[in-house]
Amino acid sequence: MISKTKRQLTLAAVAAAFACTLPSAYAQTPRVIKISHQFPAASNEEGDFRDRLVRRFAAEVEKQSKGSLKFEIYPGSSLMKTNSQIGALRKSALDMSLVPLAYGGGEIPEVNITLMPTVVSSYEQGMRWKTAPIGKELDRILADKNIKIVTWVWQAGGIASTKRAVVSPEDAKGLKFRGGSKEMDQMLKGAGAAVTGMPSSEIYSAMQSGVLDAALTSSTSLISFRLQEFTKFATSARNKSFWFMFEPLLISKGLYDSLTPDQQKIISEVGASLEKFGVEEAKKDDQRMAEVFAKAGAKVVDMDDKAFMAWRGVAEQTAFKDFSENIKNGRALLDMALAVK
């Protein structure tokens, strides 16, 4: 029989060992971060690059953080509705999202500058925003709203139409059109279109039912949401486009600030490292969109400089004017954006 003294010593040793292992075990408990987006899940390397970018980000951060950060990814608006994501980030009710920043224009009117027609006309120009005054000002505005940019992603957009090819402003007259942002809608109205707002994930059913005759959205969304199935005319972004959308990977600043300095560094560096991938894949989709729609039987056309400048004239009289007059510091933001060549 074990003596009372020996039993007490054994219990004390076990308790001490357990106490020593608790902090270590606790330290190894991973932080689970949820990422939401509206786009289809990629089943392979040919799928929607935005979902692939998110998955690459999650895998690399998990690897570099040695498992202290783990991720749950919710594609296809499966965690929350598309238009709720910016507000949820602001309230720290959502950890991360890859989302068109202009979708938050109702809550943060200044961010409508990121889908302002004809302001950005190339990927290189858009990416230069990051280190320019306009990018620094966006960082400040978002930080005040509890949001931080992790990965800068720009996408050019094209037009799908069931009625006629849309290249110049006069082509839009009388069409029921989806623009994608308040400013795009204003320009389209100025060209004589009747506009209807909705997320890109809802365009398919709207065009199928006749609610829309035409829609503007990114080349990737034109493919991923299968709009080629009933589109008769398509305007590609492979040559020129007045539609460049800022669609970054975002994180709740409250969450980011709660991480360790090492974890913050990993997230920021991995996020930045994926920007080249984003540009390359977006460019590929501009070309692929034209090929996919042509193969499906649509007449594919391209925009040229003359048509682009015609749209710029309409944009200056509508979207530029409204933004300058009705958004706090709108003129200054617009000037900063236009200063980036």
Protein Blocks (a to p, Z undefined) as FASTA:
>chain_A
ZZfklmmmmmmmmmmmmmmmmmmmmmmpccddddddfbdcdfbfkbcfklmmmmmmmmmm
mmmnnopaccdddehhlmbcfklmmmmmmnopafbdcddfklmmmmmmmlmmmmcghkag
cfklmmmmmmmmklmmmmmmmmmnopacfbdcddddddddfkbccfbfmlmgopacdfhi
aklmmmmmmnopacddddfklmmmmmmnomambdcddfklmmmnopmmmpcbdcdfklbc
cbdcdddddddfklmmmpcfklmmmmmmmmmmmmmmmmmmmmmmmmmmmmmmmmnopacd
dddfklmmmmmmmmmmmmmmmmmmmgghklmmmmmmmmpZZ
